[in-house]
Amino acid sequence: MFGAALRFFWILSLDNRPVSDFAGMYIRSGMFLKGDYSMFHDKNYYARFPHMTVTVLYFALIRHLFANGLLAIKVINALLSTLNIYLIFLISKEVFNSKKSGSTLHIFQQFIQPLLHIQQYIVQKILQCPFIF
């Protein structure tokens, strides 16, 4: 619970608007909702880098479902990151065959700076982050 509270405090207290590729994907999701699919054709950026298409569509879905799409995306990221804490507990408990080891990594996972810091970014790979760091 502390990990969830920390993540929600982090995302709600920071002014964290999308920048760079994430800003582009967020802007394009609005275009997609208006029926403009040109970003996926010819030599456009998202046509050349199709792995970003899913994020544009994900942002579009969230923006369609929620009045404040950006806040909804941040909350979803915080929930997924909190789920990561629990998954790390389960995996470490299984790997080390010890509930104590699982609990230790579970507590450590709540405070790892890169995982907490990533909350301010709008990323589609948030479930992969604990396995990268």
N, C-alpha and C positions, 0 to 999 in steps of 0.2 A: 504494500500500500504506500509506503514511503516513496518508493521509486515512481509510482504513478503521480503522487502529489508533487514531487520534485519536477517531473516532466511537465505537468500542467502549469505549475508556477513559472517554469522557464519559458514556455511558449506564450503564455498570456501576459507576461511582464516585459517581454522584449518587443521592440518594433522590428519585426522581421518580415519584410516584404520580399517576394521573389526577385532575384537578380540573375543576370547572365542567361544561361540556357533555361533555367527554371522560369524566369520572367517571360522568355519567349514562348515556352510551352503554355504558360498560364494565359498569355495574350492570345495565342493561337486557339486555345480551348474556347475562348469567347467567340472567335471568328467561326470556329466549327459549329458552335451552337446557333449562329446566325445563318448557317448554310454555306459558308465559304470553305471549300475543301481544297483550294488551290495550293495550300502549303504541302500537300501530299503528292503533287504532280510535277513532272518535268525535272528541272534542275534546282528546285527549291530545297532549302536546308533539310526539312523533314522528309523529303522524298529521298535524299541521299543518305540520311541517317535514320533508317526506319525503326531502330530500337527506341527512339523517342516518341514514336507514334502512340504507343500504349499509354504513355504518361499524358500526352495531350488528350486522349480519349478519356482517361481516368479523371483528369481535371475537369473536362467537359461534363462528365456524368455527375461529379460532385457539385459543380456549379449549377447544374440543372436541378438537382435534388434539394439543395440548400440555398437559402437566401444569401448567406454570407459564406460563399464557397471557400475563400481563403482560410477563414477560421475553422471551417469543417475539415479541411485538409490537415491543418495543424493538429486538431483534436484526434483525427484518425491516426496520424503519425505518432502521437503520444500514446494512444491505445496500443498500436502495434509494437512500439518500443517497450511498453510495459509487458506485453505478451512475451517479448524477447527475454525479459528477466526471468519469467517463469520457465520458458523453454530451456534456458541455460541451467536453471536449477535441475530440471528433469534429466537433461543430458549429462550433466556432471555427476548427478546421483547415480545414474546408470553406469557411466564410464568408470568411476572410482568405487562403485559399489558401497557407497557410504553416504548416509543422509547428512552427516557433518560436513563432508566435502561439498556436497550440493548446496548446503546452507551458506557455507563460506563464499563460494563463487556467486551465489545468489545475492548476498550482501554486497560483495565487491562489484558486481554487475550494475548495481544501482548508481554507483558513483563514478564509473569510468568516464572521464571527461569527454573523449571523442563521441561516445554514445549519447551523452547528455547534450553536448554541443550540437550534434546533428539534428536535434529537434527544431532548431531555428531554420533549417533548410527544408524545402519541400521536395522530398525524394521518394521515388517509387521503390527503392531497394532497402528500405529501412529494416526489413526482416533479415537481410544478409549482413548488416553491419556488425553484429557481435562476432560473427565468424571471420570477418576481415581483420578486426582489431585483435 
